[in-house]
Amino acid sequence: MASLEAEYLIAHKKQIGRRQKIITIVSMFFFFGSMVFRVIPAIQQASQPKPASASAYPELGLQQQARGYEMVLQREPENQIALEKLSVLRLQLKDAKGAMEPLEKLVKLHPERQDYKVVLEQIKKQEGKSNSQTNNQPKPN
């Protein structure tokens, strides 16, 4: 009787082992198959050339980002991050006057932040210099 139970247990363990191997193989097959379906489109997308508009006109991307921050500020006029990013983007677009508005708001909202004040003063000085230079140029007849 003990030998029958031992044989049954051994056979049962072998059967469980075979099932585990089959499940492992099937799982690996599906895992690698799903990876292939994710990797192939990524490789195809990476190999395609980028649109010329994005690389030829980086200002357009900056302008789009600036519009996005402006939309955020319409909903949340005191959003510190949006104000900071908008001022930086406008400076990158060489729009010093446009950058002053969000910086002035940041200085009002956060008077303890010296960096805002310093950047605002620098922009005002540059604007003052550029205005005085354009006023000193002779006018064409």
TAFEN-V26991 format. One record per run of one state. SS is the DSSP state (hx for helix, st for strand, lp for the rest). FROM is the first residue (numbers start at 1). LEN is the number of residues. If there is no record, write none. Layout:
ss:SS from:FROM len:LEN
ss:SS from:FROM len:LEN
This chain:
ss:lp from:1 len:1
ss:hx from:2 len:46
ss:lp from:48 len:4
ss:hx from:52 len:5
ss:lp from:57 len:1
ss:hx from:58 len:18
ss:lp from:76 len:4
ss:hx from:80 len:13
ss:lp from:93 len:3
ss:hx from:96 len:14
ss:lp from:110 len:4
ss:hx from:114 len:23
ss:lp from:137 len:5
